[in-house]
Amino acid sequence: MVRKIIISFLVVLFVFSCAVVKQNRFEKEFLKALQLTSIPKEDTTYYIKDTRVDLFLSKNRPDRDIHVYKRNRGYTFLKFYSKQNYKYLGGGDMFYEVLYGKWRYYDENGNLKEERSYDEPYKFSVNQLIKKMKKEYHINLAVDDKDRDIDVYRGILRKIKPCYVVYYLSEERENFKRLLIDGTTGKTLVFQKLTIDSARYENPPSVHEIYFDSINKVKK
């Protein structure tokens, strides 16, 4: 009887020790990859060359995990990791603020929870947008991000119309330009040119407001 208890205890101890070793090994690999000696206790953001790491670790942020942004000019690959066991939870590609392509999300056990395509509403692709901007406006969104203060977004206007919004400085850095581009046809719906001062201090109307104002005028 005593022998059985001892054997059972040793089996449990062996399984537990293996689990601990496995987790410690994974944690060490994670720390090495992020060039850390230990996991911080509070939220932290830092940079490793072209990689940004956001650690959402404080107890008052239970809904956030660890985000690792690997950036190459306008492109970013975003990975999520669990702050409980440092396991990979998924991720995908971004172009500035635009999520595109297929993103995959996993649970804590590595099982695929969801696969989502962010391109479905947009027949006019990110690559087509890059070609359009280069041809029509002489700006290469893929490589000019450091020189032209570029921002790119996309969304569904009033839950109906897929659109892109592009902001950038002119080459001479004297004017600030905003574009609203149809996410289905690629047509430029609004082109707005502002001086640097007016863009910063005069609170001009957004490209969305200009677009809807133009539609209302046509209806009248």
C-alpha positions in Angstrom: 0.0 0.0 0.0 2.7 2.4 1.0 4.7 1.4 -2.0 1.7 2.3 -4.3 1.4 5.7 -2.6 5.0 6.4 -3.1 4.9 5.4 -6.8 1.8 7.5 -7.4 3.5 10.5 -5.7 6.6 10.0 -7.9 4.5 9.9 -11.1 2.6 13.1 -10.2 5.9 14.8 -9.3 7.5 13.7 -12.6 4.5 15.0 -14.6 4.5 18.3 -12.8 8.3 18.7 -13.1 8.0 18.1 -16.9 5.3 20.7 -17.2 7.4 23.2 -15.3 10.5 22.5 -17.4 8.5 22.8 -20.6 7.0 26.2 -19.5 10.4 27.4 -18.3 12.0 26.4 -21.6 9.3 28.3 -23.6 9.6 31.3 -21.3 13.4 31.3 -21.8 13.0 31.2 -25.6 10.5 34.0 -25.4 12.8 36.2 -23.3 15.8 35.5 -25.6 13.8 36.4 -28.7 12.8 39.7 -27.1 16.2 40.3 -25.6 14.9 40.4 -22.0 16.4 39.0 -18.9 13.0 38.8 -17.1 9.4 39.6 -17.7 8.5 43.1 -16.5 5.6 43.4 -14.0 4.1 46.5 -15.6 3.0 47.5 -19.1 6.1 48.2 -21.2 6.8 49.3 -24.8 10.3 49.0 -26.2 12.1 48.6 -29.5 14.6 46.1 -31.0 15.8 47.6 -34.3 12.7 47.6 -36.4 10.6 45.6 -34.0 8.2 47.1 -31.4 7.1 45.1 -28.4 4.1 46.0 -26.3 3.8 44.1 -23.1 0.4 44.4 -21.5 1.2 42.7 -18.2 -0.4 44.7 -15.4 -3.3 43.3 -13.5 -5.6 46.1 -14.6 -5.2 45.1 -18.2 -6.5 41.5 -18.1 -7.9 41.7 -21.7 -4.5 42.5 -23.3 -1.7 40.2 -24.2 1.8 40.6 -25.6 2.0 42.3 -29.0 5.1 42.1 -31.2 5.3 44.4 -34.2 7.9 43.5 -36.9 8.0 46.5 -39.2 9.5 46.9 -42.6 8.8 50.5 -43.8 5.0 50.7 -44.4 4.5 47.0 -43.7 4.1 45.3 -40.2 3.6 41.8 -39.1 1.9 41.6 -35.8 2.1 38.6 -33.4 0.1 38.1 -30.2 1.5 36.0 -27.3 -0.2 34.9 -24.1 1.0 36.7 -20.9 -0.1 33.5 -19.0 2.3 31.0 -20.7 4.0 33.1 -23.5 2.4 30.9 -26.2 1.7 32.2 -29.7 -1.9 33.3 -30.1 -2.0 34.4 -33.7 -1.5 37.5 -35.8 -1.3 38.8 -39.4 -0.2 41.6 -41.7 -0.7 45.3 -41.5 -0.1 48.1 -44.0 0.2 51.2 -41.8 -3.2 51.0 -39.9 -4.8 48.6 -42.4 -5.3 45.0 -41.4 -5.2 42.9 -44.6 -5.0 39.3 -45.8 -5.8 36.4 -43.6 -5.3 36.6 -39.8 -5.3 33.5 -37.6 -6.2 33.4 -33.9 -5.3 30.5 -31.6 -6.3 29.6 -28.0 -3.9 28.9 -25.2 -3.5 25.3 -26.3 -2.6 26.1 -29.9 -5.9 25.3 -31.4 -7.1 27.5 -34.2 -10.1 29.6 -33.0 -10.7 31.8 -36.0 -9.4 32.6 -39.4 -10.5 35.9 -40.7 -10.0 37.6 -44.1 -9.9 41.4 -43.7 -9.9 41.9 -47.5 -13.4 40.6 -48.3 -15.2 44.0 -48.4 -12.4 45.6 -50.5 -12.2 44.7 -54.1 -9.6 47.3 -54.6 -6.6 45.8 -52.8 -3.7 47.2 -50.8 -1.3 46.5 -53.7 -3.6 48.3 -56.1 -3.7 51.2 -53.7 0.1 51.4 -53.7 0.2 51.4 -57.5 -2.5 54.0 -57.8 -0.7 56.4 -55.4 2.6 55.9 -57.1 1.2 56.5 -60.6 -1.3 59.3 -59.9 0.2 61.1 -56.9 3.9 60.2 -57.2 4.3 58.8 -53.7 5.4 55.3 -52.9 3.5 54.3 -49.8 5.6 51.2 -49.4 8.9 53.0 -48.9 8.3 56.7 -48.3 6.9 56.4 -44.8 9.9 58.0 -43.0 10.1 61.0 -45.3 6.4 61.9 -45.9 4.6 61.3 -42.6 2.2 58.9 -44.1 -1.0 57.3 -42.6 -3.3 54.8 -44.3 -6.6 53.6 -43.0 -9.6 51.8 -44.3 -13.1 51.2 -43.2 -16.8 51.0 -44.1 -18.4 54.5 -44.4 -21.8 54.4 -42.7 -21.7 50.6 -42.9 -22.2 50.7 -46.7 -19.1 52.0 -48.6 -15.6 50.4 -48.3 -13.0 53.2 -48.4 -9.4 54.0 -47.9 -8.1 57.2 -46.3 -4.5 58.3 -47.1 -2.7 61.2 -45.4 0.7 62.4 -46.4 3.0 65.4 -46.6 3.9 66.8 -50.0 7.5 66.2 -51.2 8.5 69.8 -50.4 6.9 69.3 -46.9 4.8 72.5 -47.3 1.3 70.9 -47.8 -0.6 68.2 -46.1 -2.8 66.0 -48.4 -5.7 63.8 -47.6 -7.5 61.4 -49.9 -10.7 59.4 -49.7 -10.5 56.5 -52.1 -13.3 54.0 -53.0 -12.4 50.6 -51.7 -14.3 48.9 -54.5 -13.4 50.8 -57.7 -10.2 52.7 -56.6 -11.7 56.0 -57.6 -10.6 59.1 -55.7 -13.7 60.5 -54.0 -12.0 63.4 -52.2 -8.7 65.1 -52.6 -7.9 67.7 -49.9 -4.8 69.9 -49.9 -4.0 71.9 -46.7 -1.2 74.0 -45.5 0.7 72.6 -42.5 -0.7 75.3 -40.2 -4.3 74.9 -41.3 -4.1 71.1 -40.9 -2.8 71.5 -37.3 -4.7 74.5 -36.0 -7.8 75.3 -38.0 -9.7 72.0 -37.5 -10.7 71.6 -41.2 -13.5 69.2 -42.3 -12.5 65.6 -42.7 -12.5 63.9 -46.1 -15.6 61.9 -44.9 -17.5 65.1 -44.2 -16.5 66.6 -47.5 -17.7 63.5 -49.3 -21.1 63.4 -47.6 -21.6 67.1 -48.1 -21.0 66.7 -51.8 -23.5 63.8 -52.0 -26.1 66.0 -50.2 -25.6 68.9 -52.6 -26.1 66.5 -55.6 -29.4 65.3 -54.1 -30.6 68.8 -53.6 
